[in-house]
Amino acid sequence: MVYKIEVVERDVRIAIDENKTSDQLISDEDIDTLSLNDIIRSKIVEAVRRVESSAPVHYLEEGHVFGDAIYWESNGSGWTLLPDDFMRLVAFRMSDWERTCYVAISADDPLYDLQSSRYKGIRGNVQKPVCAVVNRAEGKVLEFYSCNSEEAYVKRASYIPYPSIDEEDGIDISERCYTAVVYTTAALVLTAYGASEQAAAMNTLAKSIFE
């Protein structure tokens, strides 16, 4: 869902005001060349990135589609290029898989080395598929392990992009993550003002959304 930045700024100010421990947590003297809204605005993208990178997958929206073209390798494995703005996998499933893969490993994961095993039962398969996000000569790709045949096709593929403020001054935020984003933005703003205890309280509130 796309939220106007002015709406996010308002909700962050409300969150700070409702959770302050003194009559004037952020004083006028603390605001130099930047207004409070300017500082809030500068923290929103980072807050969205933090929240949506770590939120449980069922709190995320369906995301953006990818995987228009796939390239096959040996043993039924293959790969597809990821968009430049790829931040996090939401879901990936090939047509002959028995389950959807919601988490992608990295090349540093011990499980990744097992995908090159010559033993079929050790590699990912249609019962227990494995996806990995890795950097290759072609760019950042999602490798999948594996299918029973090269007749398989991408049945589902979606991702969450890195957040950004669009030309109409809006930002795409998963609706169920919005409150956590507001609290996380508030925490970043309070940290910028040196209010570490209040910032910690806001971070605790943000994490509680997913409990």
Secondary structure, 3 states (H helix, E strand, C coil): CEEEHHHHHHHHHHHHHHCCCCCCCCCHHHCCCCCHHHHHHHHHHHHHHHHHHHCCHHHCCCCEECCCCCEECHHHCEEEECCCCEEEEEEEEECCCCCCECCEECCCCHHHHHCCCCCCCCCCCCCCCEEEEEEECCEEEEEEECCCCCCCCEEEEEEEECCCECCCCEEECCHHHHHHHHHHHHHHHHHHCCCHHHHHHHHHHHHHCCC
